[in-house]
Amino acid sequence: MHVNGKVALVTGGAQGIGRAFVQALLGKGAKVALLDRNSEAGQESKAALDEQFEAQRTLFIQCDVTEQEQLKGAFKKVIEHFGRLDIVVNNAGVNNEKDWESTIQINLTSVIRGTYLGLEYMRKGNGGDGGVIINISSLAGLMPAAFQPVYCATKHGVIGFTRSIALAANMENYGVRLNTICPGFVNTPILQSIDKEENMGQYYSYKDEIKNMMQFYGVMDPSIIAEGLITIIEDDTLNGEVMKITASQGIHFQQYGQTPFTSSKR
């Protein structure tokens, strides 16, 4: 898919990796709706982007992805404003082991909901022209993370859900590809949350061990993750793939064995 002229929706788009995604998509000629629950950060991002790109190419919508009606309303607004939807990036995420229920709501439940909303608007046979959905996981979705067990569980869930729904979308000829990105440590506000007891809860005492891991593995700039996003959108052969991005190996893919069972469309 050529990004130029396409319409993208990015959750958690006001800062961190989400902001880098918005920047990269605009740089490639897309129109972008950035959703974020932080109104101040969203408006600041929109103003900064307007200085660089045409103002009419971006739309900021304040949205708490855990609020079902807000998320549905945001998707509807994007369609009404831009007239179509081609790319959905379910990026909003948190690290909060103390309030672990909200971590599940934001990192997994809202990703599932955002995927189903994207499919509803984009799939062929339902008035859509097809498209791409990218769900953001983490390297913690592929291995255990001793000090972030709930965060780790949500990110494993994102991978399992996305790989499964990618198979289903293919069987049903939706014309929508679904893939996952698993970054290592990235310099974002989430990374700073390990220093806060209100985020880490009982694992706060391990913050130095996590910092040592970060030093060992390296911390990446969000722009590298945005490169991976553009790669997935532009390569029409990618569906159900799990892209890993690390400081040592850059952009590469998780290798899996044969999928145990796939069925052709009934």
Legacy VTK file of the C-alpha trace (Angstrom):
# vtk DataFile Version 3.0
C-alpha trace
ASCII
DATASET POLYDATA
POINTS 266 float
0.000 0.000 0.000
1.242 3.472 -0.869
0.897 5.692 2.198
0.437 8.905 0.196
-3.189 10.100 0.290
-4.286 7.400 2.738
-6.097 8.107 6.031
-4.620 6.745 9.261
-5.888 6.613 12.852
-3.291 6.315 15.640
-4.249 5.756 19.292
-1.901 7.185 21.924
-0.719 9.485 19.147
0.282 12.569 21.147
3.629 11.402 22.522
6.260 8.676 22.492
6.074 6.028 19.776
2.575 7.161 18.745
3.817 10.676 17.999
6.680 9.215 15.929
4.121 7.156 13.979
2.025 10.251 13.236
5.119 12.163 12.092
6.252 9.320 9.785
2.784 8.868 8.256
2.445 12.603 7.565
5.962 12.596 6.105
4.799 9.943 3.632
1.765 11.992 2.585
-0.998 10.459 4.721
-3.778 12.270 6.560
-3.710 11.331 10.240
-6.128 11.355 13.159
-4.267 11.226 16.446
-6.271 9.974 19.422
-5.044 10.552 22.952
-6.656 10.912 26.374
-4.216 13.737 27.199
-5.876 16.796 25.677
-2.987 19.174 26.387
-0.364 16.878 24.814
-2.677 16.238 21.855
-3.258 19.912 21.140
0.468 20.678 21.501
1.296 17.860 19.059
-1.308 19.065 16.578
0.042 22.641 16.756
3.643 21.469 16.250
2.675 19.238 13.319
0.656 22.062 11.730
3.873 24.089 11.470
5.465 21.278 9.472
2.529 19.913 7.454
-0.774 21.319 6.160
-3.146 21.771 9.108
-6.020 20.039 7.306
-4.033 16.786 7.158
-4.227 16.184 10.920
-7.117 15.802 13.318
-6.767 15.529 17.100
-9.519 13.715 18.989
-9.411 13.480 22.761
-10.287 9.873 23.501
-9.907 7.443 26.383
-9.544 4.124 24.555
-11.001 2.246 27.535
-14.332 4.054 27.063
-16.155 2.010 24.429
-18.453 4.802 23.236
-15.581 7.316 23.041
-13.538 4.983 20.873
-16.498 4.183 18.606
-17.263 7.898 18.341
-13.651 8.696 17.442
-13.642 6.191 14.569
-16.918 7.663 13.326
-15.475 11.207 13.506
-12.451 10.192 11.443
-14.679 8.750 8.693
-16.907 11.845 8.748
-13.917 14.205 8.661
-11.663 12.507 6.098
-14.247 10.412 4.243
-12.414 7.104 4.566
-10.069 4.994 6.713
-7.129 2.931 5.440
-4.692 2.433 8.337
-5.342 1.791 12.034
-2.507 1.768 14.567
-3.588 0.508 17.995
-0.670 1.955 19.905
-2.045 3.306 23.212
-0.398 1.484 26.107
0.620 1.815 29.747
2.893 0.140 32.249
1.055 -0.096 35.563
1.509 -3.215 37.652
-0.243 -1.606 40.623
-3.519 -0.858 38.816
-3.248 -3.984 36.700
-6.907 -4.046 35.668
-6.476 -0.723 33.822
-3.314 -2.096 32.183
-5.371 -4.951 30.720
-8.110 -2.521 29.637
-5.713 -0.199 27.813
-3.098 -2.628 26.481
-5.332 -5.501 25.397
-9.093 -4.843 25.561
-8.843 -1.534 23.688
-6.531 -3.079 21.081
-9.128 -5.784 20.414
-11.908 -3.189 20.243
-9.860 -0.917 17.968
-9.144 -3.866 15.677
-12.817 -4.800 15.378
-13.777 -1.165 14.710
-11.073 -0.928 12.046
-12.303 -4.128 10.394
-15.881 -2.876 10.489
-15.011 0.274 8.538
-12.294 -1.063 6.226
-13.217 -4.606 5.265
-14.388 -5.365 1.771
-17.962 -6.605 1.640
-18.924 -4.010 4.232
-18.353 -0.922 2.118
-14.629 -0.623 2.861
-11.674 -0.637 0.458
-9.431 -2.843 2.591
-6.523 -1.575 4.651
-3.890 -2.319 7.270
-4.141 -2.678 11.057
-0.951 -2.614 13.147
-1.172 -3.543 16.831
1.725 -2.547 19.050
3.065 -5.219 21.370
6.559 -5.439 22.886
9.474 -7.827 23.208
7.749 -8.560 26.552
5.087 -10.220 24.392
7.609 -12.857 23.328
9.409 -13.616 26.599
8.746 -13.452 30.326
9.261 -10.139 32.138
9.783 -10.837 35.833
9.023 -7.303 37.026
6.075 -6.624 34.688
3.938 -9.788 34.691
0.622 -8.098 33.795
2.202 -5.842 31.164
3.860 -8.983 29.785
0.532 -10.873 29.729
-1.204 -8.076 27.804
1.571 -7.920 25.225
1.488 -11.724 24.744
-2.269 -11.325 24.275
-1.845 -8.680 21.569
0.364 -11.049 19.566
-1.961 -14.050 19.927
-5.034 -12.002 19.053
-3.460 -10.255 16.055
-1.981 -13.415 14.520
-5.320 -15.178 14.922
-7.476 -12.376 13.530
-5.035 -11.997 10.602
-5.765 -15.615 9.647
-9.516 -15.052 9.986
-9.400 -11.836 7.898
-7.490 -13.703 5.194
-9.983 -16.608 5.178
-12.901 -14.173 4.932
-11.242 -12.091 2.148
-11.615 -8.847 4.119
-8.787 -7.182 2.202
-7.320 -6.075 5.540
-3.843 -7.109 6.675
-3.048 -7.272 10.405
0.447 -7.292 11.891
2.204 -6.711 15.206
5.279 -4.671 16.128
7.356 -5.711 19.157
9.876 -3.025 20.102
12.585 -3.438 22.712
13.329 -0.540 25.066
12.291 2.799 23.521
12.857 6.274 24.912
9.224 7.151 25.801
7.194 8.209 28.870
6.380 4.501 29.499
10.087 3.849 30.058
10.174 6.556 32.739
7.292 4.850 34.595
9.651 2.237 36.078
10.898 4.973 38.418
7.440 5.445 39.918
6.097 3.364 42.767
2.523 4.195 41.712
3.216 2.362 38.435
5.455 -0.494 39.545
3.735 -1.397 42.826
5.406 -4.389 44.484
8.084 -4.470 41.725
9.313 -0.922 42.404
12.286 -2.243 44.399
13.613 -3.851 41.208
13.919 -0.576 39.281
17.736 -0.732 39.270
17.704 -4.225 37.758
15.407 -2.954 34.978
17.743 0.004 34.361
20.675 -2.404 34.083
18.709 -4.393 31.491
18.038 -1.194 29.552
21.751 -0.388 29.582
22.581 -3.912 28.419
20.033 -4.072 25.586
20.155 -0.398 24.580
17.377 2.186 24.299
16.069 3.159 20.857
14.628 6.371 19.466
10.900 6.180 18.593
11.717 7.085 14.956
13.206 3.585 14.447
9.864 2.011 15.440
8.131 4.355 12.983
10.388 3.005 10.203
9.079 -0.462 11.016
5.494 0.788 10.820
6.004 2.236 7.326
7.662 -1.028 6.214
4.591 -3.038 7.276
2.150 -0.655 5.583
4.068 -0.579 2.294
4.726 -4.338 2.016
1.486 -5.991 0.864
2.893 -9.494 1.507
2.947 -9.025 5.291
-0.036 -10.466 7.179
-0.016 -12.021 10.641
3.667 -11.167 11.026
5.411 -10.226 14.249
8.061 -7.571 13.643
10.767 -7.259 16.285
12.816 -4.090 16.616
15.896 -4.092 18.847
18.907 -1.831 19.299
21.283 -4.676 18.374
19.438 -6.207 15.383
17.216 -3.412 14.118
14.067 -4.453 12.227
13.586 -8.225 11.856
10.793 -10.782 12.197
9.912 -13.489 14.701
10.111 -16.882 13.025
7.310 -19.336 13.763
6.750 -22.915 12.680
3.876 -23.929 10.439
0.459 -22.723 11.632
-1.219 -25.920 12.887
-4.485 -25.519 10.991
-5.900 -23.080 8.485
-9.108 -23.460 6.589
-10.116 -21.954 3.288
-13.222 -19.789 3.353
-16.400 -21.818 3.649
LINES 1 267
266 0 1 2 3 4 5 6 7 8 9 10 11 12 13 14 15 16 17 18 19 20 21 22 23 24 25 26 27 28 29 30 31 32 33 34 35 36 37 38 39 40 41 42 43 44 45 46 47 48 49 50 51 52 53 54 55 56 57 58 59 60 61 62 63 64 65 66 67 68 69 70 71 72 73 74 75 76 77 78 79 80 81 82 83 84 85 86 87 88 89 90 91 92 93 94 95 96 97 98 99 100 101 102 103 104 105 106 107 108 109 110 111 112 113 114 115 116 117 118 119 120 121 122 123 124 125 126 127 128 129 130 131 132 133 134 135 136 137 138 139 140 141 142 143 144 145 146 147 148 149 150 151 152 153 154 155 156 157 158 159 160 161 162 163 164 165 166 167 168 169 170 171 172 173 174 175 176 177 178 179 180 181 182 183 184 185 186 187 188 189 190 191 192 193 194 195 196 197 198 199 200 201 202 203 204 205 206 207 208 209 210 211 212 213 214 215 216 217 218 219 220 221 222 223 224 225 226 227 228 229 230 231 232 233 234 235 236 237 238 239 240 241 242 243 244 245 246 247 248 249 250 251 252 253 254 255 256 257 258 259 260 261 262 263 264 265
